Amino acid sequence: VYQVFENVAKKYDVMNDSMTLGIHRVWKDILMHKMNPCPGTLLLDVAGGTGDIAFRFINYVRTVRQRQLQRKLKNHQNLSWQEIFDSYQKDQFNSLGDSQVVVCDINREMLKVGKQKAQHLGYSEGLSWVLGNAEELPFDDDKFDVYTIAFGIRNVTRIDLALQEAYRVLKPGGRFLCLEFSHVSNPLLSRLYDLYSFQVIPVLGEVIAGDWRSYQYLVESIRQFPPQEELKAMIEDAGFFKVDYENLNFGIVAIHSGFKL
Amino acid sequence: IKCQHYPPARALQASAALRRASDEHKKEPLTSSSQQHFDSPPAGHQPEQEPQGPHPSYTGQGGQESEDYESEEQLQHRILTAALEFVPEHGWTAEAIAEGAKTLGLSVAAAGMFHSDGSELILHFVSECNTKLSKLLEKEQKLVQLGEAEKKPIDEFLRDAVEARLRMLIPYIEKWPQALSVLLLPRNIPSSLNLLTSMIDDIWHYAGDQSTDFNWYTRRAVLTGIYNTTELVMMQDSSPGFEDTWRFLGNRVADAMTMSNTASQVQSTGEAVVQGLMGAAVTVSN
């Protein structure tokens, strides 16, 4: 797995766009909407190497925070100018409202690309980059509000261990969110999808990234991944409650959600 | 209405720890719902049990669980109840629910269990208010049965019941229009309609057999009309202590009584007319 991602790291984003025809951005946006984080949330994004989810999280929280501040200002109509000024000062340096995201990945190359992207796009505060293995996270218990793993869990060898670790590091009430390729139940669509996956994607891999084999591996790992219901059962086994999934695009991708209660 | 599924038999061990912690600063609102059923946690605190309400409400039964833990439903209840105190500040939103979860020691992400428009919070609040009203009416009825109070005439009874119920909105009155609009969303209409009709039925039930010649549907419709219009008037009322609203309510109830009297008068007049005609017909035929 490490080798695959070493090769893939630099061209990861480009490949994502071409493989999924850009829809992966929509999927990740939907994931963020589902999460609906409020300012002050601590997010752990596992296998989030190039930072897509992390950046979206920061954007979302920033917007929510701005709206919050606007609402507070509207309610300030009875205060003196001095009081308004003071509270504005305090809030201005807190544009994220203490929200933070920790991006954890097993692969140093992916993290490097992520850090570069962050710098390039101008994300400076609220981000941390940590090297770590999803099956054995280098964090304490009960630390995070939300744990996300977007398109990463199928690359984990022992999914049950990763789920257990997710349970461990989440605070009580915390949420587990998993965005992953899944099984298409519609037979017609399933055939088209198979055709696309096995014929088109490795070719794209060769053309764009110069690596046929890694993308062959990717496509096969998608097929081998447990279907929605099975993954739901595994998440429940790890101790999560209110486990549910939402199919996007008829099951090409699914978002699983569970709570540590 | 959502079907309540009974959760698998597993302990919410996190919540047991939370309850031990929250027992230290127990707040009134947490124990107000009659649907909650706190089982004794292993740490040996006093169990708090409250009887189930006399009428079914939105959330249904708490479910049968074994002794040591509470179900997801009960936890959700507690979160929503805790969230109510943040409504005046944040409105009926996921933010209020997140703040509520925080006070219970849970992560703010727990608000993700609910819809992001705050529907469940509003429905929970309405159901709680209805339960409170039921209990109030039941208490009054007991007093009457024990002979310690006079039985109220029907118009006074209705007026007092609607006023009591509407007064429960006062702490949240600023954000209540927002709540009303959410309750009218197509998705929420079955539940909100159900809650409304069960509350109206409740009031008529405790009004007892003083009901006049109305038939059952008319009674429901009339009182629903009175309640809804008074609620809307209350939204825009800026008089001290909402006296304009209560006056409006009194007038509407009086109207309803007059209407019923008129209806029965019309009916008896009609009968008299028919009898007169019959008599005339008999006379003529003879």
Interface residues (C-beta under 8 A of the other chain):
Chain A: K34 M35 N36 P37 C38 G40 T41 Q68 F144 D145 V146 L170 K171 P172 G173 G174 R175 E236 F241 K242 S257 F259 K260 L261
Chain B: P7 P8 L12 A14 S15 A17 L18 E72 L75 A94 E95 A98 A101 L104 G105 L106 S107 V108 A109 A110 A111 G112 M113 S116
